[in-house]
């Protein structure tokens, strides 16, 4: 397991390049890679909606190339465009869950 804290001044392209390098270093055929990302709120807050959605699609595509699992943690209340971004990204997600009454509930 590797935890990476990214410089908040990085743009989506630099974050994508960093994730790609980490995958190149740690991916081994036959082993599944899981990447958890909790920066969508910051990306949407810092960039326009198109850039934010392109970023998530790029990460999902890169992880698909290595048969990886992409976990995206989102606080829907952190920015007005979060819900809009998630609507545009619906095709990227295989499963969506939310926390309700101290338990996880499948919502898609």
Secondary structure, 3 states (H helix, E strand, C coil): CCCCCCCCCCCHHHHHHHHHHHHHHHCCCCCCCEEEECCHHHHHHHCCHHHHHHHHHHHHHHHHHCCCEEEECCCCCCCCHHHHHHHHCHHHCCCCEEEECCEEEECC
